[in-house]
Amino acid sequence: MSTFDPINDSEVGFGQLKWEKGLGEWNEIPRKLENEQEVQVATTTSITELSLPTSLTPTTKTQDADLTYRYDPTIMTRIEVQEAAIGSSSTRKDANSIQLESDYKLDRMVSAVKTIIECIGEDPSREGLQKTPERYARAMLYFTKGYEEDIDSVVNGGIFHENHDGLVIVKNIRTSSLCEHHLVPFTGTIHVGYIPNGRLIGISKIARLAEIFARRLQVQERLTNQIAAVIEQVIEPSGVGVIMEASHLCMVMRGVEKTASTTVSTCMLGCMRSNVQLRDEFLTLLQSKTF
């Protein structure tokens, strides 16, 4: 956060914006990114909120070659709109900034894991645990990498225009996720079926889209719904159905400790929800061993 003083033409802290008395507006002072705190300003589309004096009532709009800025009367919001050519430095996060951000996250997580180890009565400096905090932190970042992944990048042209209107099913997508209640894994199988509406999606893309949402802190029911919703969003089928069966370690290792227990969740959208015959066909084909 940065507070600006339009009376004295000065700014305090990060922001690099200057009040122009003659123009009656805020203008940006060009400046190269220099430290980790400024990483977010380098993103393709980012929002930075800065406090403004409440006396500034008009909404001001300024524009340069690559970016459009919009300033709210009391909260200044800078919205970067990509207008430059792809590959321009203004549309990409600087590689060094990304590395700094990643290192910062890792360091904080390592410190937190050391604290947890100490709190359960162990010594994080003993031989068997010396590298455990970093190993765990890196594993957790991998388990939750779905937060950093982009749907458009995953689909990446994997949509094809075809007139096929029969049921398409992808069975037995094995996946793992982390229960958001206890941060322990649940593992299972996902089955996806959809009725195309002029567009097909590459088979591998379905598994990769499922993985985006599985690699987050989850509950099984939400994960099932999100997979169905993203397929509906990407190819706009006539209908889509998702079924997931999973075993939860939070139920196996703690609580009732029922090792053989599994949970089944479903989500049906469009004609897969409204058309009982289609839904029954989907369920029947999933149970068929010859399929």
N, C-alpha and C positions, 0 to 999 in steps of 0.2 A: 504494500500500500504506500502511496506517496501523496503528500498534501502540498498543494500549490498556492502560492500567494500572488494573486493578480495585481495587488497594490504595488508590490515591490519588484514585479517582474522576476520572481525567483521561484525555484522549485526545490523541494526537499526530498532526497532519496531517489529511488528508481522511477523511471518514467520518461525522462528526457523530453518533456513537453514544455513549451514556453508560451506565456500569455502575451499576445501581441496587442498592446494598447490601441494602436491605430486601427487595427483590423477588428478588434473586439472578439477575438477567437483564439483558441489554442492551436498552436502549430508544433509539429514534431521537429526536434533537432536531430538530424541524421547521426547515428552513432553505431559503431561496431559492437556486437555482443562481446562482453568481456568476462562474465562470470556466470556461475551456475544459476544464480537467482534470475537471470534473464533468459533462461532456456525457453520458457513458454512463449516468448515474443517471436521466436524463430519458427514456430509451427506454421503449417500451411493455413489452418483455420484455428484461431485461438481467440480467447476473450480475456482481456485484462481489465479489472475494475480498479479505479482510482478515485479517491475522495475529492470532491470539489466544494468550494464554498456555496452555500445555499442561495447566495445572492445572484448567482449566475443562472438566470432563468431561461434564456433562449437555448434551443437545441442547435448546435453548430455542426456543420458537415464540411469536411475538407477532403481533398482527394489528390493522390499523386499517381505516378504511372502504374504502380502495381497494387496499391492498397486503397481501400475506402475506410474511412473512420467515421464513427457516429458517436457524438458526445451527448449524454443525457444531462439534464439540468443539475442534478445533485450527485449522480454517480456517472463518472466518465467511463464509457464502455468502448473499447477499441475492437472493432471487428475487422479482421483481415480477410479480404476477398481476393481470391486468386484470379488475377487478370494477366499476369506475366506468362511467358512461355514456360512449358514444362521443363524442369531442369534448372530454372532460374534460382539463384541463391535465395531469393525472397520467398520461394515456395517450398523450401526443404529445410528440415531441421538439420542444423550443423552436426556433423558426425562427432566432433569433439564434445558438443553440448550433450548429445545423447549418451556418450560414454560417461561424462561427469554425472549425469542424472542417474544412470545405472549404478555407478560406483557408490553414489550417495545412498541409494536405496539399500544396496547390499550391506554397507557399513552399519546402517541403522538396524537392519534385521539381525546381523551377526551379534551386535551388542545386546539386542533383545533376547536372543536365544541363550546367550551366556547367562543372562539374568534368570531365565527360566530354569536352566540347569542348576544354578546355585540355589534357587528357591525350592527345588525338590530334594536338596541335600547332597548334591554331587559337586565335584570339583572340575570345572571346565578346563583347568590347566593340566589335569593328569593326562598321561600318554594317550589313552583310548578316546579321550574327548577333546583333545586340542584342536582338531580340525572339524569337529562335529558342527559347531555353530555355522561355519561357512558352508559346509556341505548341505546342512538343512536349509539355510537361506537360499542357496542356489536351487535346491530341489523345489522349494516353495514358489520361487519365481517361475520355474518351469511349469509347475502344476497350475499356475494361474496366468499363464501367458495369453490366454484368450482375451484378457482385458486390453492387450496391446494389438490384437489382430483386427484387420479391417475386412468387412464382408466383400466389398468390391474387389479387393486384392485377391481374395480367395477364389471368388467366382472367375475373375480374369478371363472373360470371353468364353467361358464354358457353357454358354446357352445356345441352343440350336433350334431353328424354326422347322418344325415337322408337323404333319397332319395327324400323327398317331393320337388316337383318343381312347386307347385301352389303358387298363391299370398298369402302372409301372411300380415295381416293388424292389427295394434294396433291403435284403435281410442280413441279420447277424452282424451288425456294426458293433464291434466290441469297444467299450469305452470305460474310462474311469473319471471320477470327479471327486471333489472334496465337499463333504457335508458342512454347510455353513454354521451349524450349531456346535459341532465339536472339532472341526478341522481334521477329521479322519476320513479316509477314502470310502466311497461306495463304487462298486464295479458292476457292470452289467452289459446287456445287449439291447441295441436299438433296432427297430424295424420301421422302415419308412415306405409308404405307398402314396402315389398321387395319380390323379387323372389329368393329363396334359390339356392345355387349352391353346394349342398352336406352338408351344415352346417346350423343349426338353432341356434338362440340365445334365451335364456330365455326371456319370455315376460316382466318380471319386469326389466330386464337388459336394455331394450330399454328405459323405462321411466327413469331409473337411469342415463343412458348415456346422455339423453336429459337434465337432471337436472344439470349435471356437467357444461354444457355450459350455461344454463340459469342462474346459480348462478355466473354470472360475469357481468361486465359492457358490454352492448351489443347494437347492432341494430338488429331489427327483421330479416332482410335479412341475415345477417351473422350467426345469431343463427340457422336459417333454414338450411343454407349450412353446418354448422359445424355438425349438427346432422346427416345429410345425409352422410357426409364424414366419420364420426367416425364409423357408421354402415358398410359402405363399407370397411373401414380399418379392422374392427374386424372380419367380417365373409365372406368378399369377395363374396357378392351375385351377381347374374347375373344382377340385377338392384335394385335400391332403390328410393323411392319417399317420400318426406316430405312436408306436407302442414301445415302452421300455420296461425291462425286467431287471432288477438290480438287487444285490446283496449289500447291506450297509454295515460297516464295521462298528459303527456306533451302537448297533443293536446286537452285533455278534460278540464284541469284546467287552461291553459294559451293559449296564441296565439289565434287561431280561436275559441277555446272553444266549439267544437262540440262534445257533450256528447254521441251521438249515433254512432259516427264514429268508424269503425274497419278497420284494415289493413290485407290483405291476402298476404302471400309470399309462394313461392313454390321452391323446388329443386328436379330435376329428374336426376338420374344418370344411366348409363348403358342402359339396354334394356327398362327401364321405361322411358327413354328419347327418344330412337330411335324407339321403337315399339308403334305406336299410339293406337293400339288395347288394349295393356296392360295398357297403361296410361288411356284410357277411362274406362276400367274395374275398375281400382283403383278409379277414380273419381266417377263413378256410385255407387260403393259399399259404398263410404263415404256418399253419399246422401240418401242411402236407410235406411229407418227407421226399416226395418226388419232385418238388418244386426247385 
